[in-house]
Amino acid sequence: MNKICKLVLLLCLSLFISCQTTAKEQTTAEKQGWKLSMQAYTFHLFTVVEAIDKTSQLGVNYIELYPGQKLGGALGDELFDFTLSAEKRKALLDYAHSKGVTIVSAGVFVPKTEQWEPIFAFGKAMGLEFINAEPAHGDWDLVERLSNEYKLKVAVHNHPSKESYWQPEVLLKDINGRSKRLGSSADVGHFKRMELEPIACLKELEGRVIALHFKDVAPQGAENTLEDVVWGQGVLNVKGMLEELKRQRFKGYFTIEYEANWENNLPQIRQSIDYFNRVVDELY
């Protein structure tokens, strides 16, 4: 066997071993269809490009972008939104791919009725799995039709305001009997901020949880405001929520939205990811 053949053989063997090693490194959570994603608002002091960089540094493979963040880097000062040109969309997707990050969702959008179709077209062009949004109550017929037409899920966020989908009953009243592509992007921290118990809310939403804005919170400062803390160190029963989602056989995205230590929250997010993986290892 000549030197070139040996070199090719060694290269193929190396690639094979590398692929096998990568497969073995899959976490217990990933084997169950539980995927960690990053909500780019966690890094809202930075650009989209920097948010993708930080997501990659954390070893997280998925991201949810939010409207209004500056693209940054070679993509310039334009803000991320559903109005991005095809050229900018491609450049953004290419950059994320180069960092090993997939853009799976975008939001939270609160659209006017006439904006829904452009948002769905944008989501389809970007290859998104779902749109994170707060539809007007009167728009559900349109949202359902477009969701089925574009084959895109709509995950409804619950902001901590009684003007929003703040409790499961508000959402379920609008979507019961509708397409299973419509569901919840359950923010467990916001449930607690509205004096609701997150596990009970998740039980009510069974079968409709598309994704979560996952977090832990604890009273902070003189006013005891509930603020984000490392998972497992707050007042939310993180393990209990994961047990409930296991019972539901949930498969989808745990979107990390860490709204604290804005300038440098990577250490806290790493601790949270480690805690998440430890608990999931115990559950399975």
Buried (B, 14 or more C-beta within 10 A) or exposed (E): EEEEEEEEEEEEEEEEEEEEEEEEEEBBBBEBEBBBBBBBBBBBEBBBBBBBBBBBEBEBBBBBBBBEBBBBBEBEEBEBBBEBEEEBBEBBBEBBEEBEBBBBBBBBBBBEEEBBBEBBBBBBBBEBBBBBBBBEEEBBEBBBBBBEEBEBBBBBBBBBEEEBBBBBEBBBEBBEEBBEBBBBBBBBBBBBBBEBBBBEBBEBBBEBBBBBBBBBBBEBEEEEEBBBBBBBBBEBBBBEBBBBBBEBEBEBBBBBBBBBBEEEBBEBBBBBBEBBBEBBEEBE
